[in-house]
């Protein structure tokens, strides 16, 4: 791959079963699949396959889950996932700008780097994936996206921050991505930075829409179905 690619959006819910049932019904998707790695973090999840990208919903697995702290402000977007060609360079650029690496690990051959949401407005997971794979789950037995489902692949996300232009510049630098406007980064999909009007962080995601334009609330995250996939910076 030659550049970064937006590939996953994650929302945090109080109750996994309730949130995923509502998401599947709204988006016309089959049951997703879990990532057992999250158990060690006190979380449970369901990953919904959009085709070449994913919508993930996470929830606390018990009363001691650290996710409860996030949920004191309500359900909402939690992580933006981006595939990158080189995590080493990204970590070096993060250090140069004083951006904290919150977590780093090897997982199924991938190098997973999570950058601190306090520095970027939302947690950024930037992962180097082994050659021949598209994402972590490529060799897992995962349900496919049914033909004709209203929702298709992830096209764009909106991140609400105090300083949209400055934050867009920082993300473009870290990812080695094109900043197409003062407040929008092109990373195989659009990462748009918007002023805070309510909740901070990941507030919306645009999916390819097969049918009329629609908008749904999925675990506090606004999910817009965009007919024909025509999104704007």
C-alpha positions in Angstrom: 0.0 0.0 0.0 1.2 3.5 -0.7 -0.7 5.5 1.9 -3.1 5.4 4.8 -6.6 4.0 4.5 -9.5 4.7 6.8 -10.9 1.2 7.6 -12.8 1.1 10.9 -15.0 3.2 13.2 -15.7 2.1 16.7 -18.6 3.3 19.0 -18.9 2.5 22.7 -22.3 1.4 24.1 -23.5 0.6 27.6 -25.1 -2.7 26.6 -23.7 -4.6 23.6 -26.7 -6.8 22.8 -29.1 -3.8 22.7 -26.8 -1.6 20.6 -25.8 -4.2 18.1 -29.3 -5.4 17.5 -30.4 -1.8 16.8 -27.4 -1.3 14.4 -28.0 -4.5 12.5 -31.7 -3.7 12.1 -31.0 -0.1 10.9 -28.2 -1.0 8.5 -29.5 -4.4 7.3 -26.4 -6.3 8.3 -26.1 -9.8 9.7 -24.6 -10.6 13.1 -21.0 -9.7 13.4 -18.2 -11.4 15.2 -16.2 -10.8 18.4 -12.6 -10.1 19.0 -11.6 -12.1 22.0 -8.5 -9.9 22.6 -10.8 -7.3 24.2 -11.6 -9.5 27.1 -8.3 -8.6 28.7 -9.3 -4.9 28.5 -12.6 -5.5 30.3 -14.6 -5.1 27.1 -16.9 -7.1 24.8 -17.5 -6.2 21.2 -19.2 -7.1 17.9 -17.6 -6.2 14.6 -20.0 -5.6 11.7 -18.5 -6.4 8.3 -19.2 -3.6 5.8 -17.3 -5.2 2.9 -13.8 -3.8 2.9 -14.2 -1.9 6.2 -15.8 -2.4 9.6 -18.1 -0.8 12.1 -17.3 -2.0 15.6 -19.4 -1.6 18.8 -17.8 -2.2 22.2 -19.3 -2.3 25.7 -18.1 -3.0 29.3 -17.8 -6.6 30.2 -18.3 -5.9 33.9 -18.4 -3.3 36.6 -14.6 -2.8 36.7 -14.2 -2.1 32.9 -12.3 1.2 32.2 -14.9 1.9 29.5 -17.3 3.0 32.2 -15.3 6.2 32.6 -15.8 7.1 28.9 -19.5 6.2 29.2 -20.1 8.7 32.0 -20.4 11.3 29.1 -22.8 9.0 27.2 -22.5 6.5 24.3 -20.5 7.6 21.3 -17.6 7.2 18.9 -14.5 5.8 20.5 -11.8 4.9 17.9 -10.9 5.7 14.4 -9.0 2.9 12.7 -6.5 3.5 9.9 -4.3 1.1 8.0 -0.8 2.6 7.4 2.3 1.4 5.5 4.8 2.1 8.2 4.1 2.4 11.9 7.8 3.1 12.8 7.7 6.4 10.9 4.3 7.3 12.5 5.6 6.7 16.0 8.7 8.9 15.3 6.4 11.7 14.0 4.2 11.3 17.0 7.3 11.7 19.3 8.3 14.8 17.3 5.0 16.5 18.0 4.6 15.3 21.6 1.7 12.9 20.8 1.5 10.0 23.3 1.5 6.4 22.2 -1.2 4.9 24.4 -0.7 1.3 23.4 1.4 -0.7 21.0 1.4 -4.5 20.4 1.8 -7.2 17.8 -1.5 -8.9 16.9 -1.9 -11.6 14.3 1.2 -10.3 12.6 0.1 -6.7 12.6 1.8 -3.9 14.4 -1.0 -2.0 16.3 -0.3 1.6 17.4 -2.9 3.5 19.4 -2.4 7.3 19.9 -3.8 9.1 22.8 -7.2 10.7 22.4 -6.2 13.6 24.6 -3.7 14.7 21.9 -5.8 14.0 18.8 -9.5 14.5 19.8 -10.2 10.7 19.6 -8.1 7.6 19.8 -6.4 6.9 16.5 -5.5 3.3 15.9 -2.9 3.2 13.1 -1.9 -0.4 12.1 0.7 -1.9 9.8 -0.9 -5.0 8.3 1.2 -7.9 7.0 1.7 -8.2 3.2 -1.2 -10.0 1.6 -3.8 -9.0 4.2 -6.2 -6.1 4.2 -7.1 -6.0 7.9 -6.8 -8.0 11.1 -9.7 -10.2 10.3 -8.9 -11.3 6.8 -8.1 -14.9 7.7 -10.9 -15.2 10.4 -14.2 -16.9 9.7 -16.3 -13.8 9.5 -19.8 -13.2 8.1 -19.9 -11.4 4.8 -22.0 -8.4 4.0 -25.2 -9.6 2.2 -25.9 -8.3 -1.2 -28.5 -5.5 -1.3 -27.9 -4.4 2.3 -28.6 -0.7 2.8 -25.2 0.0 4.2 -21.8 -0.4 2.5 -18.2 0.6 3.2 -17.0 3.3 5.4 -16.4 6.5 3.5 -15.7 9.3 6.0 -15.8 10.2 9.7 -16.4 13.4 11.5 -14.3 14.2 14.6 -15.4 17.1 16.8 -12.5 19.1 18.3 -11.7 22.5 19.7 -9.3 23.5 16.9 -10.4 21.7 13.7 -7.7 23.2 11.4 -4.8 22.6 13.8 -6.0 19.1 14.5 -6.4 18.3 10.8 -2.8 19.4 10.2 -1.5 17.2 13.0 -3.3 14.1 11.7 -2.1 14.8 8.1 1.5 15.0 9.5 1.2 11.9 11.6 -0.4 9.8 8.9 1.7 11.2 6.0 -1.7 12.0 4.4 -3.0 14.7 2.1 -4.8 17.6 3.8 -7.4 18.4 1.2 -8.9 21.4 3.0 -8.1 23.2 6.2 -10.2 20.8 8.2 -10.2 17.5 6.2 -7.6 14.8 5.6 -7.7 12.3 2.8 -6.7 8.8 4.0 -8.4 6.4 1.6 -11.6 8.0 3.0 -12.2 11.4 4.5 -11.4 12.3 8.1 -13.2 15.6 8.7 -12.7 17.8 11.8 -15.6 19.8 12.9 -16.3 22.3 15.7 -17.6 20.9 19.0 -21.3 21.5 19.4 -22.0 18.8 21.9 -20.0 15.7 22.4 -16.3 15.7 21.5 -14.4 13.1 19.5 -15.8 10.8 16.8 -19.4 12.0 16.3 -20.4 10.7 12.8 -19.5 8.2 10.1 -20.6 8.1 6.5 -21.3 4.7 4.9 -21.9 3.9 1.2 -25.7 3.9 0.9 -27.5 1.4 -1.3 -30.8 3.3 -1.5 -32.1 6.7 -0.3 -30.1 8.9 2.1 -30.7 7.9 5.7 -29.4 8.7 9.1 -29.2 6.5 12.1 -27.9 6.8 15.7 -25.7 3.8 16.5 -24.5 3.7 20.1 -24.4 7.5 20.2 -22.6 7.7 16.8 -24.5 9.3 13.9 -24.3 7.0 10.9 -25.2 8.5 7.6 -26.0 6.3 4.5 -24.8 8.3 1.5 -26.3 7.2 -1.9 -23.7 6.5 -4.5 -20.9 7.1 -2.0 -20.4 10.8 -2.9 -19.0 12.5 0.2 -17.5 15.9 0.4 -14.6 17.4 2.5 
